Amino acid sequence: MQRQANSICIRCGKVRVFSRKWKDKENGKGSTVTHEETICPDSECQKLVDEKFQEMKDRRALSEERKKTIVLSRGIKSRSPIIFDTKVKL
């Protein structure tokens, strides 16, 4: 029997179970962080949840990419050289 998590599935409401656990250090140094992955006991439900999260992740990445291109294009416009007309008589 799998150990149950303290959370419930966001789609079906069943109590989630632990899938895996691992320890990690950020950039190989610093504090050790313990990660625990939980999944829905219903595999079909979990597939749908994973697909939905992947769609959200893709939309977020696309939004961040668009934001970077907007910032870069603004930076290029503001750095364009100012050309003065030297033939203007005062």
C-alpha positions as CSV (number, residue, x, y, z in Angstrom):
1,M,0.0,0.0,0.0
2,Q,1.3,3.5,-0.9
3,R,1.6,6.2,1.6
4,Q,-1.1,8.9,1.3
5,A,-0.3,12.6,1.0
6,N,-2.0,15.4,2.9
7,S,-3.4,16.8,-0.3
8,I,-6.3,16.0,-2.6
9,C,-6.5,15.8,-6.4
10,I,-7.6,19.2,-7.9
11,R,-9.7,17.4,-10.5
12,C,-11.4,14.4,-8.8
13,G,-11.0,15.1,-5.1
14,K,-9.3,11.8,-4.2
15,V,-6.5,11.7,-1.7
16,R,-3.2,11.9,-3.5
17,V,-0.4,9.3,-3.0
18,F,3.4,9.8,-2.9
19,S,5.1,9.0,-6.2
20,R,8.8,9.8,-5.5
21,K,11.0,11.7,-3.1
22,W,14.4,13.2,-3.8
23,K,16.9,15.6,-2.3
24,D,18.5,18.5,-4.2
25,K,21.0,21.3,-3.6
26,E,20.7,24.5,-5.6
27,N,23.8,24.8,-7.8
28,G,25.4,22.0,-6.0
29,K,25.8,24.0,-2.8
30,G,23.8,25.5,0.0
31,S,20.9,24.0,1.9
32,T,19.5,20.6,0.9
33,V,15.9,20.7,-0.3
34,T,13.7,17.7,-0.1
35,H,11.1,17.3,-2.9
36,E,8.1,15.0,-2.7
37,E,6.0,14.3,-5.8
38,T,2.4,13.3,-5.3
39,I,0.0,11.9,-7.9
40,C,-3.7,11.0,-8.1
41,P,-4.4,7.3,-7.6
42,D,-6.6,7.4,-10.8
43,S,-4.1,7.2,-13.7
44,E,-6.5,8.7,-16.2
45,C,-7.2,11.6,-14.0
46,Q,-3.5,12.2,-13.5
47,K,-2.9,12.2,-17.2
48,L,-5.5,14.9,-17.7
49,V,-4.1,17.0,-14.8
50,D,-0.6,16.6,-16.3
51,E,-1.8,17.8,-19.7
52,K,-3.5,20.8,-18.2
53,F,-0.4,21.8,-16.2
54,Q,1.7,21.4,-19.4
55,E,-0.6,23.7,-21.3
56,M,-0.3,26.3,-18.5
57,K,3.5,25.9,-18.4
58,D,3.6,26.4,-22.2
59,R,1.4,29.5,-22.1
60,R,3.6,31.0,-19.3
61,A,6.8,30.3,-21.3
62,L,5.3,31.9,-24.4
63,S,4.2,34.9,-22.4
64,E,7.7,35.3,-21.0
65,E,9.2,35.0,-24.4
66,R,6.9,37.7,-25.8
67,K,7.7,40.0,-22.8
68,K,11.5,39.6,-23.6
69,T,11.0,40.5,-27.2
70,I,9.0,43.6,-26.3
71,V,11.7,44.7,-23.8
72,L,14.4,44.1,-26.4
73,S,12.6,46.0,-29.1
74,R,12.0,48.9,-26.8
75,G,15.7,48.9,-25.9
76,I,16.7,49.0,-29.5
77,K,14.4,51.9,-30.3
78,S,15.7,53.9,-27.3
79,R,19.3,53.3,-28.2
80,S,19.0,54.5,-31.8
81,P,21.4,57.4,-32.6
82,I,20.0,60.9,-32.8
83,I,20.9,62.5,-36.1
84,F,21.0,66.3,-36.1
85,D,20.6,68.3,-39.3
86,T,23.7,70.4,-39.5
87,K,22.4,72.4,-42.4
88,V,19.7,74.2,-40.5
89,K,20.2,78.0,-40.2
90,L,19.4,79.8,-37.1
